[in-house]
Amino acid sequence: MLTSHSRRQALKLTALGLGSVLCHGGRETLLASNASPLAPRPAPMKARAKRVIFLFMHGGPSHLDTFDYKPRLERETGQPLPFAKPRVQFAKTGNLLRSPWSFRQYGDSGAWVSELFPRLATQVDRLAFVKSIHGSNEAHGGALLKIHTGSDTFVRPSLGAWVSYGLGTENPDLPSFITINPSLGHGGVQNFGAAFLPPIHQATRIGKRGQSLRDLQFTHIAHPETSDAIQRAQLDFLRQQNARPLRRSGDSPEWSARSDSFELAYRMQSIIPGLMDLESEPKATRERYGLGNETTENFGRQCLLARRLAESGVRFIQCSHGYWDQHSNLKKQHAELASQVDQPICGLLTDLHARGLLDETLVIWGGEFGRTPTAQGKDGRDHNPHAFTWWFAGGGIKAGLSYGQTDDYGYYAAHDKAHIHDVHATILHLLGLDHETLTYRHAGRDFRLTDVSGKVLTPILV
């Protein structure tokens, strides 16, 4: 029988080469059937989408300068806001500030899009804009946690973790949840963590905010010396040894979670190198996403990798971009940021449609909040959690739709208001999950992503 020292040594040897893709520790119980905790599970309701690609614009892009056209704001720029500002504000703002960009209507739907997104404007008949989203936190950290976990005050599982827990993965050789270039601030790993859910459902991270994807790979994905056969033997031996205390105690969640993550990491070694090789794509495809162009290269790689991951069976993929936080210098910096994502996002939607994937893939675009119609300094806008715009495309979404309205200046959601809990309920619904019954018992009570509220935004659904 192994001593505690030799058991630790066995774990150490097994983990070599797999470190960056593991979910360390955890509370996953070993299933009596030995089924993988990521095994695909049928959705309890009719699913309109199989997977999600979330294009997260970190920092809070201005809805007033992108998709929520306000003619009155343009006419009355420089005048005082004619009603009270929120009681709690992140920073002091002055008078009304018009958008420095012109808007036009596009497509059969007549959707208003600013000149910041000329390529995405060609896709509006595939999109549903929700212009009345609101949250509860003026600060980046709390707002990020709210949109990612449903709570800005407590540690809760992230949206991607809930989706993984509810549905598993379509590919046993890949994680169910992958996040690309996330921020490690403003809530950090909690934004893609599993909290009290089994840890296998937390995201596998590729890179971090601001890191170039040109040469980015999973680190330590393959052992430099140990052969595949030896690694397999080590894992089999480890599983055999762990089974002894499991038989005696009936449960050892920490050992089970670690063994499951080792097994997943081992299987990933054979598939990840080819999956990450974007140069294997045809030149025309790479150019469609903006690869080869210094401005669009990085986010283009994120979007192309997201399509490859979705095509390979990953359930939830998040691509992060930013920093869209222009308290000053709005015109210059919003223009730069939009130019980095416009072509890649258009390329992604076009490519998904051409491959027959868009109907079963839910694509989401949005940030943690919007911006104020009142100016901060000479050329900036403050945080505004009271009104912002996201758009949706793909599986189950009613294309060419604009839902909800803000007031005449875009400060508050005014008609058909959509809380973050409503957005989460809708995403789960499209995946065939009921947000009221997708629960997990922890600390003596049942928890869910939408807490005790949330309603499905049925008008945006097919």
N, C-alpha and C positions, 0 to 999 in steps of 0.2 A: 504493500500500500504506500502511496506517495506521502512523504512528509510535507509539512506546510511549506518548507523551503523549496522542495522539488516541485510542488504544485505551482508556486510562484514562478519558478524557472521555466516550467512548461508554458505558462501563460506568456511569459516574456518572449520566448522563442516563437510562439505562434503569432504574436502581435507584430513581430518585425516585418516591415514592408507593407503593413496594413494600417498604420497608425492614423492617418489623416481622414480615413473614411469610416471610422468606428463611432458608435454611439456608446461612450464609456459608461459603465455602471448601469443602473436602471432597476425597474420593478416589473419587468415582463415575466409572467409565469410561464413555465414550460407546459405546453398543451399536452394533454394525455395522448393525443394522436401524433405528436411531434410535428404537426403542421406548422409551416412558417407563419409568424405573426403578420407578415406582409402578403400572405396568400390572397389572391383576389376574392372579393366577396360580392355577391350579387346585390345591387342596389334594392332597397325595400320598396321603392316607388319607381315608376317609369323614368328612366334617365334620358335626358336630351343631350347631355354631354358626357364624355368619358374622362376628360382631363381638363386641366386649367393651365393657361399661360398668363401670368400676372406681370404686366409691364409697370413697375412701380417707379414713379417719378419723385425721388426723395427731395424734400425741401419745400414742397407746396407750390406747384405751378399755378399761375394766375388764371382762373377761369374767365376773368374779364378780358384777358388778352389772347385767349385761345378759342373757346367754343361758346361763351355766353355773351352774345352781342347785346350791348346796352346803348341804344341811340340817345336816351336821355342823359346818360353819363357823359356822352360825347358833347351834347349841347350845353350842359351846365358845368363843364369842367372849370375849376377854379372857384366855384361857389361852395358855401358850407353845406354839409349834409343836412337835409331838411328834417331829420328825425334823430333820435338819441342813438349814440353809439353803445355798444355792449358795456355792461357794468364792469366786466373784467376784460382788459385788453393787454396784449403782449407789449405793445409800445405805443407811444403817442403819435397820432396822425393828424393831418390838417384838413384841407379842403378836398373836394372831389378832383380826381385825376382821370382824364380820358385815356383810352388806350392809344399808344403810339402806332398801332397797326390797323390797317383797314380790314374790313370784313366783307366777305362775299357769300352768296348762297350757291350751293353746289348740288349736283345730282338731281334725280327725280324727287328726292325728299326735300330739297331746298334747305338743307342744313347750313347754318351760318358757321363759317370757319375763318379764322384770321389768316393773314398772309404769312404767319409763322409756319404754317403746315400746308404748303402747296401740294405735296405728294399725297399726304394723308387725306386731303380734301377730295381726291379722286376716288376714295374708298367709302365716302359717307353713306352710300346706299347699302353698305354692309354693316353699318354701326347703329347702335341705339345709345343715344346720349341721355344720361340721367343728370339733370342740372340742379337738383334740389337736395343733394346729399348734405348732411350736417353731422357734426360730432360734438365733443364736449370739452376739448382741451386746446388751449392756445399755444402750448409749448410743443416743440418737435417730439421730445421723448414720449410724453403722454399721448400725443396724437398718433404717433407711429404704433404704440402699443394698442391703442383703440382700434385702428383699422386692421391690425394684424392678429390681435387676440380677442377683441371685443371688450377689453377692460383696460382702463388707463390707471388703475389703482392697485391691482393685484396681479400676481404672476399666474398667467393662464396659458393653456396650450394655444399655439398659433393656428390660423386657418388651414394652412397646409398640413399640419399635424392631425387636425380633426378629419380632413379629407382622407389622409392615409389610414387613420384608425377606422374610418367608416367603410373604406372600399379596398384597402390594400393596394398592391401594385399589379400592373398588367405584365410586368417582366420580372421574373424571380432573380435575375442576374443584376438588377439595378435597384437603387433606392426608390421609394415611392414619392419622395419629396426632395427636390434639388433647388438650391438658391444660388444665383450667380451674382457675384460682386455686391453682396449686401453691405450695408453700413454696420460697423461694429460699435457705433455709438447710438444715442437716442433710443435706448431700449436694448440695443445689442442683440445678443443671441436669443433673448426672449421673443424677438419678433419672428424667429423661425424655429423656436424650441418646442418641446413637447410638454414641458411643465410636469404635471402629474400623470399624463398619459404614458403608456409604455415608451421608453426612450428610442426604440427602433423607429418611431414615427417622426422624430425630429428631422430637420433638413440636413442633407449632406451639402456642405458649402464648397463652392468653387470660387476662389479669390476673395477679394474684399473691395470696398468702394475705392475707386480711383486707380485700381490695378489694371494694367494692360492685359488683354486676353490673347494677344498675339502668340505668346509662347506659354500661356498658362495651361497647366495640366494638374491632375490630382497628384499630390506629392506622395512618395513612398507607395505607389500603387503596386509595384512589383518588387519582390525581394531580389537583391542583386546577386545572391549566391545560392539560396535554397531552391531546389527544383520544385515543380508543381507536385510531383509524387510525394516528396517529403512533407511539403506543407499539408497535403491531404491527409497523410498519416498522422501528422501532429494534431490536426483538428479532430480526427476520429478518436485519437487517444484522449484528447482533452474532453470530448463529449462523453466518452466512456467513463472517465474518472469522475466527471461531474454528476453522472447518473447515480452514483453510490449515495451521496448525501441526499439527493432528490428522493430516492426510494425510502430512505430512512425517515426524512422529515416530511415528505409529501409536497414540499414546495421550497424552491430556492430561487426567487425571482432575479437576484443579482447575477447569479451564475448563468441563468437561462438567457437573460438579455445580452450578456457579454458574448456568450457562445453564438447566439443568433447573429450578432453584429460581425463576429469573426467570419462566420460562414458567408454572409453577404459580401464582405470585403474580399474574401477568397474568390468568390464567383465573379466579382467585378473585374478582376485582373485580366480576364480574357476578352472582355467586351469594351472596356473604357478606352484603351488606346485607339481603336478604330473609330469609336464614336466621337472622340475629340479631334480627329483629323479632318478639319474643315477643308483642307486643300484637296481632299478627294472629291469634293463637290465640283460639278462642271463650272467652268469660268463664268458662264452667263448667270448661273445661280449666285455665285459669290458676288458678282457685280450688282445683281438685283438688290442684295442686302447692303451694298455700299462698301464691301471689302475692297481694299486697294485704294481707297480714298481716306486721307488722313483724318478728315472730319468725322466720317461715319464708320470708320474701321472698327472701333472698339464696341460700340453698341450693335453694329451690324453682326459682329461675331457672337454677341450674346443672343441676338434674335435667331441667327442661323443655328446655333447650338441648341436653343430652345426647341426649334422645329425638329431637330434630329432626336432630342430627348423625348419629345412628345410622340414622334413616330416610332420610337423604340419602346414605348410603354410606361414612361414615367408619368405618374398621376398628376403631380402638381409641380410646376416650374415657375420660379420667379426670377425675373431680370430686373436689376435695379440700376437707376441712372440718376445723376444729379451732381450738383446741388442747386435745386431750383428755389433758392431762398434770397430773393432780391429785395432787400430792405432799401437798397440804393442801386443805381446803375441798371435799372430794370431793362431798358431798351437794348443795351449792348449784350447783357448776359442772357436774358431770355432768348434773344435771337441766336446766340451761340449754342445754347443748349438745345433749342428746337431743331437747329440744323444738324445736330448730331444724331437725332432720333427719327426725324421725319422719313427719310428714305428707308432705313432699316425696318421701321414699323410697316410701312407700305409694302415693302418686300415680303415681310412675314405674312401679312394678310393675303397677298397675291399668291404666294407659294403654298400656303395652307389650302387655299381654295383650289388651286390647280391640281393638288395632290389628293383632293377629296377628303381632306382632314378638317376643314373649317366647320363642317356641319356637326362634327363630334368633338370639337375642341372649343372651349370657352376662353376667349381672349379678353382681358380686362386691362384698361389703362387708367391710372389715376395717381394722385399724391395724397399726403396725409391731411391736407386742408387746402383752402383757396387763399385768396389775397383780398385785402380791403379795397373798396373803390376810392377811399381817401388816401391822400399821398403821405408817405413817410419821407420827410426831407424833400429834396427837389425831384427825385426820379426813383421812387421806390414805393412798395406796398407792404403793409404789415400782414401778419398771419391772420387768417379768418376761418375758424372752424364752423362758422354759422351757415356757410354756403360754399359748395364747390361742385365741380363737374367731374364725373367719370364717364367713360364710354365702354360699351360691351359689344362683342361680336362673336359670331359662331353659334355653337350648339344651343338651340332652343331660344335664341334671341330674335325678337321681331326687328328685322333690319329696317333702316331708314326711318327711325323713330326718334323723337325728342320728347322726353318725359320730365315733368316737373318744371317749376319756374322759380326764379328768385325775384325779389322786388325790383323796382325800376332801375336801381343802381347796383344791384348784385351783392348787397350786403348780407341779406338774410334769405334763407329758403322760405318761400311764401306759399306756393301751391303744390299739392301732391308731394309733401315733404318726405324725404327718404333718410331715415337714420342709418347709421353704420350697421346696427343690428338687422335692419331690413335688407341691406345689401348682402350681409352674410347669409341670412335666411334664403335669399334668392339664389345665391351661388350654390348652396347646398341642395336646394330644390332642383336646380338644373342637373345636378349630378345624381339625382334620385334619392337624396337623403332628406329626411324630415328634421328640421332644426329643433323641433320640440322633443323628438324621441332619440336623437343622437346624443346620448348622455354617457357620463362616466362617473362612477361612484368613487368619491375621494373624501376623506376626513368626515365621513358620516353623512354626506349628502350627495345628491346627483348634480353634476355640473354639465353645462352645455355652452356652446360658443356664443349663443345669443342671450345668455343669462335668463331673464324672465320676460323678455319682450321679443320684438321682431316679427315682421310680417313679410310675406313673399310679395315682391313687386310684380304682380300678375300682368299689368298692362304692357310690360316690356317683353313678355314671353309669347312665343308662337302659339 
